[in-house]
Amino acid sequence: MSKKPARAHATLFLNTFAFTVCFAAWMLNGVLVTFLVSNQVFDWSASQMGWLIGIPVLTGSLARLPLGILTDRFGGRPVYTLLMLAAAVPMFFLGRADTYTEFLLLSLGFGLTGGSFAVGIAFTSVWYDHEHQGTALGVFGAGNAGAALTTMGAPSLLRSLTDGGANIEGWRTLPVYYAVALMIMAILFFLGTKNKIAEGASEKTLWMFLAPLKCIRVWRFGLYYFLVFGGFVALAQWLVPYYVSVYAMSIVTAGLMTSIFSLPSGMIRALGGWFSDVFGPRRVLYWVLGVTGVFCFLLIFPKMDIESPGPGILAHVPGTVTSVTPTGVTVGTRTYPLAMAQDTDYGAGETFMLWPDIRTWQQPIVREGDKVERTQLLAKGTTHIYFQANVWIFTGFVFIIGIAMGIGKAAVYKYIPDYFPNDVGVVGGIVGVLGGLGGFVCPIIFGSFLDSFGLWTTTWMFLFLVTLSCLVWLSFVVREMSRKI
């Protein structure tokens, strides 16, 4: 990439910078909605929160295909500039919303910022040759780190704007700041870039642009992106209320903890692009799906403190009970030892615990002189299971998932110029739509599962099933390709 013209590098820098600002704006509701509900400004359920977190993602997702086509046709400079200016308007008025409906509609409006990805992908691709596109697209994709800027900075900014909660209406200034940032970025982008259109794009009709969508491969790439990008977008917002509710953290601390997931995941994407250039996207994606699946499975097990019926003690032979003590029951001349109940006070979870603590004991249910039959229950068993789900272990696992998703995002988009070199905008647009829909659908599913089952870890159950589906489809395709060789 060092031999590429300075203009290409300058365009890549501004593309990435603009995408970072847009992505930060796109992720605003994860922090803002959690803050408003936590401070009882609005009384919204988990499902309603899921909708508000997901609705900007819906707009950004649906906008990606038309924006990709427009970028291929007219170039990234005018499309990107107008996009940021258009999104700044509803973002500004979000600070004046007083009802759930107003909040929903304005969130739909500023969600246009999510469409910036399709614009940036297409506009970056036209400046670099095939050998360097993976790395260039990976660098551009590092703009996902904008999510971390919001999760780290917005909670502290909200605390400052509201004087620590004393002036709660101060939250209304935050969307104004984001609107101003979008407007400034639009001006800088327009002044600092030169427009460039893909070769032959100006002669294509709409149906020629849409022709690649008939290929099943496009939709397969979309499923992969549904997981690695949609899952990332959803978690970048959902982890804030997750930390607040499960680990009783303040929203500021929850935002910082969430950034441990979102910031490295965004930054590592550049490395993922390089990996895909060197090792090929298929091999990289195998590792990504394997790692994501394993750690989502490990996170399925919830924080728990439960008692359940355990293994009891049965009489092996009939007879008369001659002795009953806390440590054993004697029938005739045979003594059945009992495990005694143990202290299960874990000090409110202050002790660091890696594994679940499982303790079992028995309590006699017979008395001296009772006659018992063979296989009759002498003592009932109780099993106590305590799983701390330690926050640092949880965060470490989430960090690994974020790294895997970051690399996976670059791997999926390395596929596109390999298979569709002249249709990067369109194919990238539809793959981006499906990925973005993951970011929209997932928070709604997370919230609905939470309302239905009362378990926060249903989040990881769902992501595990999606990962498994991607892995099965990828393996099937590779096996079919091997048969044809």
PyMOL commands that set and color helices and strands:
alter all, ss='L'
color gray80, all
select helices_A, chain A and resi 6-26+28-38+46-74+76-94+100-125+130-161+163-165+168-192+201-203+206-214+216-246+251-267+269-279+281-298+347-349+391-419+424-453+458-484
alter helices_A, ss='H'
color red, helices_A
select strands_A, chain A and resi 304-314+319-325+328-331+334-337+357-364+371-372+377-387
alter strands_A, ss='S'
color yellow, strands_A
deselect
rebuild
show_as cartoon
